[in-house]
Amino acid sequence: MFTLLTILAESIYNEDFVSGLAAFGAGIAMLTGIGAALGQGFAAGKAVEAVGRQPEASGKITTTMLVGQAMAETTGLYALIIAFVLIGQ
């Protein structure tokens, strides 16, 4: 029993295992892109509704929408950077 645990403990932390976990973490980090896409789509949809209701305010609505979409996109970009860092290890 003790030898089996020793073998498992020594084999778990080899280079392939660590690179596999890094790839798995990069994949999880890229799931953040789903949230960014949903946030941008929601912001664009609400902006279109707002312009439909109040066309004279389309300039302010568009500006606010673009700022909101830029904020939502940064989460996706941060996830991409984290994925590149994990894959590079």
C-alpha positions as CSV (number, residue, x, y, z in Angstrom):
1,M,0.0,0.0,0.0
2,F,2.7,2.4,0.9
3,T,4.7,1.7,-2.2
4,L,1.6,2.3,-4.4
5,L,1.1,5.7,-2.8
6,T,4.8,6.5,-3.3
7,I,4.6,5.6,-6.9
8,L,1.5,7.7,-7.4
9,A,3.0,10.7,-5.6
10,E,6.1,10.5,-7.8
11,S,4.3,10.1,-11.1
12,I,1.6,12.8,-10.5
13,Y,4.0,15.7,-10.6
14,N,5.9,15.0,-13.8
15,E,6.3,17.4,-16.7
16,D,3.5,15.9,-18.8
17,F,1.0,16.2,-15.9
18,V,1.8,19.8,-15.3
19,S,1.6,20.7,-19.0
20,G,-1.8,18.9,-19.2
21,L,-3.1,20.8,-16.3
22,A,-1.9,24.1,-17.9
23,A,-3.8,23.2,-21.1
24,F,-6.9,22.4,-19.0
25,G,-6.6,25.7,-17.2
26,A,-6.2,27.5,-20.5
27,G,-9.4,25.9,-21.8
28,I,-11.3,26.9,-18.7
29,A,-9.9,30.5,-19.0
30,M,-11.2,30.6,-22.6
31,L,-14.7,29.9,-21.4
32,T,-14.7,33.5,-20.2
33,G,-15.3,34.4,-23.9
34,I,-18.8,33.1,-23.6
35,G,-19.6,35.7,-20.9
36,A,-18.0,38.5,-22.9
37,A,-20.0,37.6,-26.0
38,L,-23.2,37.4,-24.0
39,G,-22.5,40.8,-22.4
40,Q,-21.8,42.5,-25.7
41,G,-24.9,41.0,-27.3
42,F,-27.1,42.1,-24.4
43,A,-25.6,45.6,-24.6
44,A,-26.1,45.9,-28.3
45,G,-29.7,44.6,-28.1
46,K,-30.7,47.0,-25.4
47,A,-29.0,49.9,-27.3
48,V,-31.1,49.1,-30.4
49,E,-34.2,49.1,-28.3
50,A,-33.3,52.4,-26.7
51,V,-32.6,54.0,-30.1
52,G,-36.0,52.6,-31.3
53,R,-37.7,54.3,-28.5
54,Q,-35.7,57.6,-28.5
55,P,-34.0,58.2,-31.9
56,E,-32.9,61.7,-31.0
57,A,-30.6,60.3,-28.3
58,S,-28.8,57.8,-30.5
59,G,-25.4,59.5,-30.2
60,K,-25.3,59.2,-26.4
61,I,-26.8,55.7,-26.5
62,T,-24.2,54.6,-29.0
63,T,-21.3,56.1,-27.0
64,T,-22.5,54.4,-23.8
65,M,-23.0,51.1,-25.6
66,L,-19.5,51.2,-27.0
67,V,-17.9,51.9,-23.6
68,G,-19.9,49.0,-22.1
69,Q,-18.9,46.7,-24.8
70,A,-15.2,47.7,-24.4
71,M,-15.5,46.8,-20.7
72,A,-17.1,43.5,-21.5
73,E,-14.4,42.7,-24.1
74,T,-11.5,43.3,-21.6
75,T,-12.6,40.2,-19.7
76,G,-12.2,38.1,-22.8
77,L,-8.8,39.6,-23.5
78,Y,-7.6,39.0,-20.0
79,A,-8.7,35.4,-20.3
80,L,-6.8,35.1,-23.6
81,I,-3.6,36.5,-22.0
82,I,-4.0,34.0,-19.1
83,A,-4.4,31.2,-21.6
84,F,-1.3,32.2,-23.5
85,V,0.7,32.4,-20.2
86,L,-0.5,28.9,-19.2
87,I,0.3,27.4,-22.6
88,G,3.7,29.0,-22.6
89,Q,4.7,27.2,-19.4
